[in-house]
Amino acid sequence: MKFNLSEVTEVIQNRRTVYPEFFSDRKVHKEQIELMLDNAKWAPTHKLTQPWFFKVFYDEGTKTFGEFFSETYKKIAAPEMFSEMKYNKMKNRAEKSSAVIVACMRRDEKERVPEVEELASANAAIQNMLLTATAYGIGVYWGTGGVTYKPEMKDFLGLKPQDQVLGVLFLGYPAEEWPRKTPRKPREYYSEWIED
Ligand SMILES: Cc1cc2nc3c(=O)[nH]c(=O)nc-3n(C[C@H](O)[C@H](O)[C@H](O)COP(=O)(O)O)c2cc1C
């Protein structure tokens, strides 16, 4: 065995979504986030396009993100749909986090590979980050939808129209015990073998 497979399996199987409401005040260090970013780049990448891009909001930067996120929601929501609760949640979740990382796919200039491959690669890079966070005991909530996919978000991040936002990662240490596993269907459900 080249690596400690039981530890690798433990990390993979114990990665969990942790919502910022359950974060403690313990801070995630910059060096920990740097290792997450360093590990991200070892995702497979067709033609080495390396299509991932991460914008890290740290320290007071989390407030900057929270302001943008909630204010943009207020701006674009239809008045009859606007929810003060949602607005506050968007602001508070960012401020409750040690860091907010917006994970993106930055399209290869020459479009050497299909978009689906760039998305696959950038999402694999995100998983590397999540597993690194798990090994540290850091919880991450991967959020999407709403403002995440709006052009205002791309402008805010300085992305081009052909790039894509894949999610907002909220980082923090869980206040209490690590969340329990969410259910998964068994292997037989999602795999088939052909042996003759
Ligand atoms: C692409 C993607 C987008 C997600 N977006 C949201 C989201 O907007 N809101 C949310 O509550 N969870 C979101 N999640 C997290 C899932 O809800 C979570 O992974 C699922 O409940 C399984 O729980 P686990 O991560 O603890 O295994 C997202 C996950 C992925 C992969």
The ligand as an SDF file (V2000), in Angstrom:
LIG
                    3D

 31 33  0  0  0  0  0  0  0  0999 V2000
  -22.8710   21.9840   -6.6200 C   0  0  0  0  0  0  0  0  0  0  0  0
  -23.4410   21.9850   -5.2210 C   0  0  0  0  0  0  0  0  0  0  0  0
  -24.2800   23.0100   -4.8420 C   0  0  0  0  0  0  0  0  0  0  0  0
  -24.8270   23.0500   -3.5570 C   0  0  0  0  0  0  0  0  0  0  0  0
  -25.6550   24.0800   -3.2060 N   0  0  0  0  0  0  0  0  0  0  0  0
  -26.2430   24.1020   -1.9920 C   0  0  0  0  0  0  0  0  0  0  0  0
  -27.1320   25.1510   -1.6320 C   0  0  0  0  0  0  0  0  0  0  0  0
  -27.3480   26.1050   -2.3920 O   0  0  0  0  0  0  0  0  0  0  0  0
  -27.7160   25.0920   -0.4310 N   0  0  0  0  0  0  0  0  0  0  0  0
  -27.4860   24.0730    0.4640 C   0  0  0  0  0  0  0  0  0  0  0  0
  -28.0580   24.0750    1.5460 O   0  0  0  0  0  0  0  0  0  0  0  0
  -26.6060   23.0800    0.1650 N   0  0  0  0  0  0  0  0  0  0  0  0
  -25.9840   23.0680   -1.0400 C   0  0  0  0  0  0  0  0  0  0  0  0
  -25.0840   22.0730   -1.3550 N   0  0  0  0  0  0  0  0  0  0  0  0
  -24.6850   21.1080   -0.3200 C   0  0  0  0  0  0  0  0  0  0  0  0
  -25.5820   19.8860   -0.2990 C   0  0  0  0  0  0  0  0  0  0  0  0
  -26.8360   20.2490    0.2320 O   0  0  0  0  0  0  0  0  0  0  0  0
  -24.9320   18.7820    0.5630 C   0  0  0  0  0  0  0  0  0  0  0  0
  -23.7550   18.3680   -0.0490 O   0  0  0  0  0  0  0  0  0  0  0  0
  -25.8670   17.5820    0.7360 C   0  0  0  0  0  0  0  0  0  0  0  0
  -26.9130   17.9010    1.6000 O   0  0  0  0  0  0  0  0  0  0  0  0
  -25.1460   16.3660    1.2960 C   0  0  0  0  0  0  0  0  0  0  0  0
  -24.6230   16.6320    2.5700 O   0  0  0  0  0  0  0  0  0  0  0  0
  -23.0580   16.4540    2.8710 P   0  0  0  0  0  0  0  0  0  0  0  0
  -22.3140   17.4570    2.0340 O   0  0  0  0  0  0  0  0  0  0  0  0
  -22.9160   16.7220    4.3500 O   0  0  0  0  0  0  0  0  0  0  0  0
  -22.6720   15.0690    2.5180 O   0  0  0  0  0  0  0  0  0  0  0  0
  -24.5220   22.0180   -2.6290 C   0  0  0  0  0  0  0  0  0  0  0  0
  -23.6590   20.9820   -3.0260 C   0  0  0  0  0  0  0  0  0  0  0  0
  -23.1220   20.9540   -4.3030 C   0  0  0  0  0  0  0  0  0  0  0  0
  -22.2170   19.8280   -4.7190 C   0  0  0  0  0  0  0  0  0  0  0  0
  1  2  1  0
  2  3  1  0
  2 30  2  0
  3  4  2  0
  4  5  1  0
  4 28  1  0
  5  6  2  0
  6  7  1  0
  6 13  1  0
  7  8  2  0
  7  9  1  0
  9 10  1  0
 10 11  2  0
 10 12  1  0
 12 13  2  0
 13 14  1  0
 14 15  1  0
 14 28  1  0
 15 16  1  0
 16 17  1  0
 16 18  1  0
 18 19  1  0
 18 20  1  0
 20 21  1  0
 20 22  1  0
 22 23  1  0
 23 24  1  0
 24 25  2  0
 24 26  1  0
 24 27  1  0
 28 29  2  0
 29 30  1  0
 30 31  1  0
M  END
$$$$
